[in-house]
Amino acid sequence: MYCSKCGSNNDNDNRFCSKCGAELIQSSLPEPSSYEHESPAPVPLIVTSWIVVAISLFNSILGMALGIIVGFAVLLCSILLIVNKNKTAKTNGIIILIFWIITFIIGLVQSQLYY
């Protein structure tokens, strides 16, 4: 455990700091070295993903071949965001995946109606 006064590392069973003598207070927080730092959000990937989602919404205008390519690009971007350690990226990835599923279902329904 670390001393709140001088910051030195002490044994967990010590009552007083071995360096400055201050009383050690048990903390429920993890040691400073074990804090997990969140990685920065991959903003370019998030922005690109949302642009590709917007393009995929116009699937019927683009044609089937380009629509399939754009659809797989959306799926790939969402998976890349979901596996990222950043919470913002994960959230965007999940939302984009939901949009992909919805547009995929709409595309299937449209293809059944027209063919």
Phi, psi and omega in degrees: 000152183259144179285133180284343181270308184251346177083006181284154181276132180232161174294150182295335182270357177290143176263334181233152181293134180286345182262310185249348178085002180291150179292133179271134181252126178295131179242144177275354179283148177291164178299148182305327182288343183260004177297138180266119180272135180278134179287153180293151180291136178281080186304315180301321179292320179297313181297314179301318180299315181292325177295317180294324176297316179299319178295321183292338177293338178261036184306317184291334179284324186285334185100161188294313185297311180292326177297321178293317179298313180296322179299316178291329176295319177296315179300314180297315179299318181295321179294317178299324179286322182294322181280354178289149182281346182282134183294321179297317179296316179300314181299313178297320179298319179294317180296317179296321178297321177297316176300319180298315180299316180297312181293329177295315179296318178298319178297320178295317180296316180298319181293328177288328181286325186269340185242000000 
